[in-house]
C-alpha cells in the first residue's frame, strides 16, 4: 500500500497516523501531517519512506526530524512568537475566539489580540510565513467541514442592526434554508451575516423561541460602540438555548474591526481577505443569496457573477438578489 496514490492525505491526529500504518502504508508521499505529537513514533517513522511528505508543526525527536528531512520530507517547525497556531487542524469556534470575554473586555480575547498583532507594521518574515501557513491550514479544515454538504451562501451588509425588521427577515431566511437541509455559510461577521447564522442556529426551534431571542438581542443592536456588549448578548442566547443548529462563518482579520458573530458553529477565519472571498464563493455549491449591502456585498456579487460566467454548466450556482429597489436603484449593481 503506497498511502497516497497521488492524493493528499490530511492527518490531524495520532489515531489517523496509526490507522494508516496499521493498514500497511510504507510510503508517506502525499501525507500532510498537521500538529500531531509524533515523539513516540520515532521507530515507526524510521521504517516509513517519508519522501514527499509534509509535516506542519508536529512534535518530533531531534533525531527523527533530521532523518525525515534527510530522506525527503518537508518539515515546518513551530513558530513560537505567533499569537495563533499556524498549523491548526480544526476551524475556530465562537468560544475559542471569544475566550475570556466574561471576565474581561473584548480587547483581551484571542480574536482581538490576533487582530492587533496583524496590524503591527514591523513583523518578522516568520510572521508572514505564519499567516500563510495558518490560512492554508484553515483551507484544509474547511474542506473537511464541507465535505458532502450542500452549502448555500448568504451575503449582506454588516451594519444591519438587530432591532430592525430586516434583521428578523434575515433570521427567517437562514432558518428556512437550514430547515430545508442546506448548510448556511456567511461572511461570518455582524449584521445580515449574523442574522443568517442565527437563523440556522434556531432551525429546530419554534417561532416563539425565535421571537424571544430577537427580544433578548435588541438591547445590543450593533457591535459599534461596544463589541463586548454585542457579543455577550449573543452568548447569553447560546447559553439559554445551547443545542443550536450548525452553520459556517468565513470572516477575516483584514476587516478585524468587524468581529465574528457567535452564532456560526464553525468559523474559518483568514488573514488574507482575497483568499477568504474566493473560498466563500467557491464553496457555496447550492447558490448564494445577496441581501441588501454596500461595497463589500457589491464586490461579492460581481465576483460570483464572474465565476459563473466562466464556469462550466454543471457548476454554475444560482444567484438570488433580495431587494429589487436596493439593487436596481439605491445600489444599482444589477
ZIZIJO-V63609 format. One record per helix or strand of 3 or more residues. SS is the DSSP state (hx for helix, st for strand). FROM is the first residue (numbers start at 1). LEN is the number of residues. Records with the same first field share a line. If there is no record, write none. Layout:
BEGIN
SS: FROM-LEN  FROM-LEN
END
This chain:
BEGIN
st: 9-3  31-4  54-3  74-3  151-5  183-4  288-3  319-3
hx: 14-9  39-9  62-9  94-4  106-3  110-9  125-22  165-15  192-10  207-14  227-14  253-3  273-10  295-16  313-3  324-7
END
